[in-house]
Amino acid sequence: MILAEKSSAASVQGNEDRDQAVRRYDHLLLDKVLARDLRLDSDELEQVADLFREQKCDLDDEIARMQNSAVRLKLQQKLGLVERILERVEEARAML
């Protein structure tokens, strides 16, 4: 029983390490996009598109839960920006 718990804890730690590495890589890609260094290969474009799709879903969820109209407006503006960026990234992917 203790061995199974240790194995499960090691598995959870491994997943957390992998998730943290993915988040670091996502931040590097985001920094590259924000710096307008858009020389991305097809894999990077796919990852950037995934990153913005996730951000879009998160913003949609947050807007739906938000009660404060001023904050909701700011989130909607951010959502609009994310949608425009996602559209551009998807256009770039289609050109490759």
KAHURA-V937667 format. One line per field, one symbol per residue. ss: DSSP state (@ for helix, = for strand, . for the rest). psi: psi as a letter, one per 40 degrees, with the letter a starting at -180 (. if undefined). burial: + if it has 16 or more other C-alpha atoms within 10 Angstrom, else -. A space follows every 10 residues. Layout:
# KAHURA-V937667
ss->???
psi->???
burial->???
This chain:
# KAHURA-V937667
ss->.@@@@@@@@@ @@@@@@@@@@ @@@@@@@@@@ @@@@...... .@@@@@@@@@ @@@@@@@@@@ @@@@@...@@ @@@@@@@@@@ @@@@@@@@@@ @@@@@.
psi->dddddddddd dddddddddd dddddddddd ddddefgfgi iddddddddd dddddddddd ddddehdhdd dddddddddd dddddddddd dddde.
burial->---------- ---------- -----+--++ --+------- ----+++++- ++--++--+- --+------- -+--++--+- -++-++--+- --+---
